[in-house]
């Protein structure tokens, strides 16, 4: 098991994606659990994650599959916009804006199906 605190901090977008892709490959090839703390990952990085833990003031707000978070939770959220701030509508839930859900959902949906098949095979 590996714990990494902000492995993409200070990196540009391309380097961040390369680091996270390498970590994902390491997890798959060597059957390792890798836990990362990462703030506001862009969609391509978010798609590499399997599970998600969201904390607010030290309390668990969500813990579970990234796929279920994007499919079931994000569409129910109201974007919180501070007073006197007018973000672009598509960025209201950035980086998981409703306008970009389809790009995030496709790979997550396929990975979730694979996990369910694996679980079913192990249980049968």
C-alpha positions in Angstrom: 0.0 0.0 0.0 1.3 3.5 -0.9 0.1 6.8 0.6 0.9 9.9 -1.4 0.1 13.5 -0.3 -0.5 15.7 -3.3 1.8 13.9 -5.8 0.8 16.4 -8.5 1.3 19.6 -6.4 3.3 22.1 -8.3 3.2 20.2 -11.6 1.7 21.4 -14.9 -1.3 19.5 -16.3 0.7 17.2 -18.6 3.1 16.2 -15.9 0.3 15.7 -13.4 -1.4 13.4 -15.8 1.8 11.4 -16.5 2.4 10.9 -12.7 -1.2 9.8 -12.1 -1.1 7.5 -15.1 2.2 5.9 -13.8 0.6 5.4 -10.4 -2.5 3.8 -12.0 -0.3 1.5 -14.0 1.7 0.6 -10.9 -1.5 -0.2 -9.0 -2.9 -2.5 -11.7 0.3 -4.3 -12.7 1.5 -4.9 -9.1 -2.0 -5.2 -7.4 -1.2 -2.3 -5.1 -3.6 -0.1 -3.3 -2.5 3.5 -3.8 -4.1 6.3 -1.8 -3.6 9.9 -3.0 -4.6 13.3 -1.7 -5.4 15.4 -4.7 -7.2 18.7 -4.9 -9.5 19.5 -7.8 -8.2 17.0 -10.3 -8.9 17.7 -14.0 -11.2 15.2 -15.7 -8.5 13.1 -17.3 -7.0 12.5 -13.8 -10.3 12.0 -12.1 -11.1 9.2 -14.7 -8.0 7.3 -13.4 -9.4 7.1 -9.9 -11.4 4.1 -8.7 -12.8 5.3 -5.3 -13.3 8.7 -3.8 -13.3 10.1 -0.2 -14.5 13.7 0.1 -14.0 15.4 3.5 -15.4 18.7 4.7 -14.1 20.0 8.0 -12.8 16.6 8.8 -16.1 14.9 8.3 -16.9 12.4 5.5 -19.2 13.9 2.9 -18.8 11.0 0.4 -17.0 7.7 0.4 -17.4 5.3 -2.5 -17.0 4.7 -6.2 -16.1 7.6 -8.4 -18.6 6.3 -11.0 -21.5 6.4 -8.5 -20.4 9.8 -7.3 -20.5 11.3 -10.8 -23.6 9.4 -11.9 -25.7 9.7 -8.7 -24.4 12.6 -6.6 -23.1 15.3 -8.9 -26.3 15.8 -10.8 -28.2 16.5 -7.5 -25.7 19.2 -6.4 -26.6 22.8 -6.6 -23.6 24.9 -7.6 -22.5 27.2 -4.8 -21.6 30.6 -6.2 -20.2 33.1 -3.7 -21.8 36.6 -3.8 -20.6 38.9 -6.5 -19.0 36.0 -8.4 -20.3 35.0 -11.8 -18.5 31.8 -13.1 -18.9 30.4 -16.5 -22.0 28.2 -16.3 -20.1 25.1 -17.5 -17.5 25.6 -14.7 -20.1 25.9 -11.9 -19.1 22.4 -10.6 -15.6 22.5 -11.9 -13.8 20.1 -12.4 -16.8 17.9 -12.4 -19.2 20.3 -14.2 -22.5 18.9 -15.4 -21.5 19.9 -19.0 -18.5 17.5 -18.8 -20.2 14.6 -17.1 -20.4 12.5 -20.2 -16.6 12.6 -20.7 -16.1 11.5 -17.1 -18.8 8.9 -17.0 -17.9 6.7 -19.9 -14.6 5.3 -18.6 -15.9 5.2 -15.0 -19.0 3.3 -16.1 -16.8 0.7 -17.9 -14.5 0.3 -15.0 -17.5 -0.1 -12.6 -18.9 -2.9 -14.8 -15.5 -4.6 -14.8 -15.3 -4.4 -11.0 -18.8 -5.9 -10.7 -17.9 -8.7 -13.0 -14.8 -9.4 -10.9 -16.8 -9.4 -7.7 -19.4 -11.6 -9.3 -16.8 -14.1 -10.4 -15.2 -14.2 -7.0 -18.6 -14.7 -5.2 -19.9 -17.4 -7.6 
